[in-house]
């Protein structure tokens, strides 16, 4: 039994995990953003309220990346932990062992162990939501890579500047990571909206674009066609590199089964390994996959 957490810029979600299939959520609370002691105390309170042993392991999924060489976390949306040696600092503050992993990695781990990736040796979990991210699971373990950035296929100046049939010029948009032309800047939900406005001069939320596409709207169809063209190429290249045999997709855009089906078809047409079986599929775990992943990670640690 461990305490596990999924922590973002708005809320701390906690649970007590007894097994990968038995993870019992606790009430969530707002994330303390500017005071580390308050942040640590919030974690301790949720664990205690759930009945966790005061010395039991705490396992955290977080919207940030821990550098395995320095132990420092990059987490811009929670200022009080950004740049800290978070594992060491929390362990000292709480007087108990602490694990911290990236939220996309925890999503991928949850899908590999109890979701769509069960039975697959290499699982590449993809996030298409407010950002474009990913995590690599090999033999049931997170592959973090140098600096903790393995799986971050959404970043790097590789986004297409011509896309669609007939081709249309696509601007090289600035990305939040500081680069120009990242897939994240076009492939995330806001990116789809940016793309639609560029093509048609109309501002619509991604949900409305997808709804119009499902209803047969020609302008939305053009947006989705170009979106798929832009996103499928880098994703196909990433799958070639990591050798994943299944790619579960989470995030808000994955709520559109038809969008993921179309992305799957485009990706399978572009990868080197030819297969008639679906490869890019909607994630199975629709509720709290990050929390489940943190629980799985912690349970694996105490079973060593």
Helices and strands as residue ranges (DSSP letters): E 2-7, E 11-19, E 22-25, E 29-30, H 36-49, E 58-62, E 65-66, E 73-74, H 86-94, E 98-102, H 103-114, E 122-128, E 132-138, E 141-143, G 146-148, E 162-163, E 168-169, H 184-187, H 189-200, H 206-214, H 218-242, E 247-250, G 252-255, H 257-268, E 280-282, H 289-302
